[in-house]
Amino acid sequence: MHLPAIPRWVQIGDAAAFTGTTPRAIRHYHAIGLLAEPRRGADNRRRYGYGDMIRLLWIRKMADAGIALDDIRSVFAGATDIEQSLARLEESLTAKAAAIEHQRTAVRHLRESGTPLGLLSPLVTGRLRHVPPGALRPSDLDALLVTERVFGPLGAAAQADRFVVLATRPDLRAEDDRLAEAEAAQDDSVSPDDPRVDALASRRCAHEIALLSAIEDAEREEAHDDRSERYEAAGDQRETTTSGSGAIGKMPYDFSAARIRYEERALELLHAQQHGDTPPDSGLSPHEAAVGREVASG
């Protein structure tokens, strides 16, 4: 049996093909001293022998593992501090693996939901899993996205309860839509001192109180174990967040002076209602004030 011709040396192209690299990479290894320059033939071309090929194979193995070329050189030189570099590399690879797993989970949730909702945290999507198809509006998803950024998954999950109620209570959804339309009309042509601003803030306050009451009713019907699991799961949802005050200066909203006054007034009224202290100029009816005190005391 005759063996095929066995070369004593090969040129750079064959060396690159066999070791899984490129001639350009091999030339770079020569330039940085990672691989010694081999002897050249009569045609002035590099000749690579068995030892060169072994060195190239080890270089490729270590490079494929993510080890930097400088560290590979240290390995060949027998340096004693290579362990620190390898420890840093392992930490980096662990972080990359976690990031990839996070991406895989996000893609899986996106495929399962078929909407951008799947890109939010599982804590949020879990709260909305029973919402009928089409009940969530694009603006609802936008609001959840911003809330998750500012307050994290737990804050967005709390806001999701609001959208669950709106999806199941047509009366509250209709009022929410009317308020949104009225809010959008508060453009620069409206004065912040216009009495309609305070009147609309009073309506918003009453609406928020009704929503809070409906959310509490829904939570009372929810199994205790389900609620506990929800909040325990929040500990596993580590998202980058920013402070509420910091978000105000970084998240742009095209609000007029009247709209800003309206938002401030609505918050003032809601805070007063929840603490059982309705300001005399709030514009709330006695019934609305009573509802607010009942919610606050509940």
C-alpha atoms as one frame of an Amber mdcrd trajectory, in Angstrom:
protein
   0.000   0.000   0.000   1.454   3.319  -1.084   0.891   6.459   0.996   0.010
   9.688  -0.744   2.866  12.111  -1.184   3.766  13.577   2.235   5.292  17.056
   1.990   8.144  18.098   4.237   6.788  21.635   4.253   3.830  23.600   2.854
   3.272  27.131   1.673   1.207  29.714   3.547  -2.023  29.034   1.650  -1.987
  25.324   2.511  -0.966  26.096   6.099  -3.913  28.482   6.448  -6.384  26.029
   4.898  -5.297  23.137   7.130  -5.296  25.118  10.395  -8.550  26.954   9.733
  -7.176  30.448   9.474  -6.131  32.828   6.702  -2.805  33.831   5.180  -3.442
  37.361   6.407  -3.894  36.136   9.985  -0.694  34.082   9.780   1.243  37.108
   8.569  -0.181  39.035  11.546   1.023  36.296  13.906   4.493  36.752  12.437
   4.291  40.536  12.828   3.426  40.390  16.544   5.907  37.659  17.341   3.320
  34.982  18.053   4.673  32.729  15.322   8.319  32.799  14.277   9.096  33.544
  10.645   9.779  30.225   8.889  12.556  29.708   6.445  11.968  30.671   2.841
  12.602  28.649  -0.267  14.421  29.593  -3.424  11.281  31.369  -4.594  11.366
  33.525  -1.408   8.079  32.036  -0.190   7.577  30.952   3.396   7.886  27.246
   4.115   5.931  25.838   7.065   6.953  22.590   8.695   5.417  20.288  11.279
   6.351  22.456  14.264   4.896  25.571  12.637   1.634  23.761  11.951   1.372
  22.530  15.536   1.898  26.082  16.780  -0.776  27.380  14.393  -3.262  24.740
  15.503  -2.799  25.679  19.161  -3.098  29.370  18.331  -6.400  28.717  16.591
  -7.711  26.579  19.450  -6.956  29.294  21.989  -8.252  32.090  19.758 -11.494
  30.170  19.207 -11.849  29.947  22.994 -11.744  33.746  23.112  -8.217  34.123
  24.469  -6.580  37.346  23.316  -3.482  37.095  21.132  -1.340  38.809  23.776
  -2.440  36.215  26.318  -1.731  33.409  23.847   1.791  34.739  23.536   2.052
  34.697  27.339   0.921  31.076  27.395   3.668  30.079  24.985   6.165  32.115
  27.013   5.182  30.299  30.204   4.047  33.463  31.979   2.691  32.908  35.492
   0.046  35.662  35.425  -1.996  34.101  32.630  -4.449  32.727  35.221  -5.720
  36.240  35.916  -6.373  36.818  32.237  -8.185  33.501  31.957 -10.305  34.335
  35.010 -11.317  37.653  33.427 -12.102  35.869  30.191 -14.303  33.357  31.982
 -16.212  36.169  33.699 -16.693  37.884  30.361 -17.932  34.690  28.712 -20.353
  34.076  31.576 -21.784  37.560  31.152 -22.096  37.063  27.392 -23.854  33.732
  27.926 -26.340  35.393  30.269 -26.955  38.156  27.721 -27.533  35.607  24.963
 -29.963  33.665  27.154 -31.805  36.919  27.883 -32.064  37.569  24.146 -33.297
  34.031  23.480 -35.978  34.444  26.131 -37.083  37.780  24.662 -37.300  36.301
  21.162 -39.262  33.318  22.458 -41.723  35.581  24.273 -42.051  37.763  21.193
 -42.859  34.719  19.038 -45.357  33.427  21.583 -47.205  36.717  21.962 -46.962
  37.864  18.358 -46.831  41.503  19.549 -44.219  43.847  21.040 -45.709  42.928
  24.431 -43.433  39.886  24.327 -40.395  42.149  24.604 -41.438  43.404  28.022
 -40.469  41.518  31.154 -42.205  38.193  31.907 -43.592  39.803  35.065 -45.516
  42.293  32.903 -46.583  39.868  30.182 -47.751  37.435  32.842 -50.169  40.027
  34.223 -51.647  40.527  30.754 -51.865  36.905  29.667 -55.671  36.788  30.036
 -56.387  40.088  28.291 -58.512  39.451  25.167 -56.711  39.823  21.812 -56.833
  43.387  20.567 -57.823  44.807  23.954 -54.363  46.295  24.465 -53.752  49.374
  22.372 -50.411  50.550  20.981 -50.506  53.478  23.399 -50.927  51.011  26.283
 -47.813  49.131  25.214 -45.924  52.417  24.842 -46.874  53.402  28.380 -45.768
  50.020  29.753 -42.451  50.362  27.923 -41.732  53.744  29.510 -42.899  52.646
  32.970 -40.693  49.561  32.876 -37.742  51.761  31.987 -38.398  54.199  34.829
 -39.763  51.986  37.594 -38.670  48.517  36.523 -40.775  45.394  35.922 -42.633
  45.636  39.228 -43.812  49.167  38.457 -44.866  48.156  34.949 -46.670  45.090
  36.341 -48.660  47.382  38.631 -49.540  49.536  35.637 -50.538  46.398  33.732
 -53.304  45.897  36.307 -54.750  49.173  35.070 -54.908  47.931  31.490 -56.442
  44.631  32.603 -59.294  46.567  34.199 -59.692  48.844  31.176 -59.868  45.764
  28.933 -62.680  44.262  30.991 -64.643  47.398  31.906 -66.049  49.145  28.808
 -67.405  51.998  30.925 -64.000  52.822  32.346 -62.328  52.387  28.938 -64.815
  54.793  27.368 -64.135  57.440  30.022 -60.397  56.865  29.654 -60.708  57.489
  25.918 -62.757  60.647  26.465 -60.182  61.960  28.893 -57.334  61.165  26.503
 -59.093  63.108  23.752 -59.664  66.070  26.051 -56.057  65.969  27.239 -54.782
  66.039  23.655 -56.859  69.184  23.066 -54.951  71.063  25.765 -52.525  72.602
  23.326 -50.716  75.939  23.396 -53.956  77.768  22.600 -55.301  76.888  26.070
 -54.291  79.051  29.020 -53.071  77.245  32.164 -55.569  79.426  34.103 -58.520
  78.295  31.986 -61.106  76.863  34.416 -61.580  73.928  32.054 -58.076  72.746
  33.027 -59.051  72.278  36.674 -62.408  70.810  35.694 -60.699  68.196  33.526
 -58.216  67.443  36.315 -61.167  66.768  38.614 -62.592  64.327  36.068 -59.219
  62.602  35.788 -59.004  62.308  39.570 -62.469  60.751  39.784 -61.579  58.362
  36.960 -58.345  57.290  38.632 -60.201  56.655  41.891 -62.719  54.481  40.056
 -59.872  52.608  38.397 -58.101  52.058  41.716 -61.297  50.713  43.200 -61.784
  48.330  40.281 -58.161  47.155  40.520 -58.546  46.460  44.232 -61.734  44.501
  43.541 -59.890  42.429  40.959 -56.998  41.793  43.348 -59.374  40.588  46.043
 -60.678  38.017  43.577 -57.165  36.924  42.640 -55.720  33.968  44.542 -53.259
  34.992  47.254 -50.673  32.537  45.945 -50.817  34.132  42.496 -50.117  37.577
  43.971 -47.273  36.264  46.093 -45.658  34.552  43.130 -45.962  37.735  41.121
 -44.078  39.888  43.612 -41.518  37.198  44.390 -40.799  36.951  40.661 -39.959
  40.646  40.676 -36.714  39.782  42.411 -35.579  37.973  39.252 -36.424  40.856
  36.927 -33.361  43.099  36.985 -33.883  45.844  34.417 -31.997  49.088  34.033
 -34.159  51.825  35.477 -33.847  55.532  36.098 -35.336  57.695  38.816 -38.733
  59.252  38.258 -37.333  62.749  38.633 -34.472  61.934  36.282 -36.900  60.623
  33.678 -38.800  63.921  33.641 -35.729  65.686  32.311 -34.834  62.999  29.793
 -38.123  61.678  28.362 -39.653  64.319  26.070 -43.396  64.964  26.076 -44.933
  67.639  23.879 -46.973  69.138  26.707 -48.294  72.672  26.650 -48.275  74.835
  29.770 -51.971  74.017  30.206 -51.290  70.282  29.953 -48.528  70.491  32.555
 -50.844  72.431  34.873 -53.527  69.792  34.304 -51.144  66.926  35.155 -49.957
  68.682  38.308 -53.502  69.497  39.403 -54.709  65.942  38.797 -51.873  64.599
  40.957 -52.656  67.106  43.715 -56.321  66.127  43.734 -55.583  62.416  43.706
 -53.085  62.766  46.540 -55.608  64.742  48.563 -58.323  62.176  47.901 -56.149
  59.254  48.918 -55.276  61.016  52.172 -58.889  61.919  52.910 -58.266  65.649
  52.639 -60.089  67.151  49.673 -59.128  70.780  48.939 -62.159  73.102  48.904
 -61.422  74.215  45.326 -60.974  70.722  43.927 -64.289  70.687  42.100 -65.019
  67.128  43.258 -68.569  66.264  44.169 -69.327  64.975  47.682 -69.851  61.519
  46.192 -66.439  61.616  44.489 -64.790  62.748  47.695 -66.472  59.938  49.600
 -65.252  57.402  47.074 -61.722  58.778  47.428 -61.811  58.516  51.225 -63.177
  54.969  51.000 -60.384  53.926  48.656 -57.752  55.613  50.805 -59.022  53.948
  53.970 -59.324  50.561  52.301
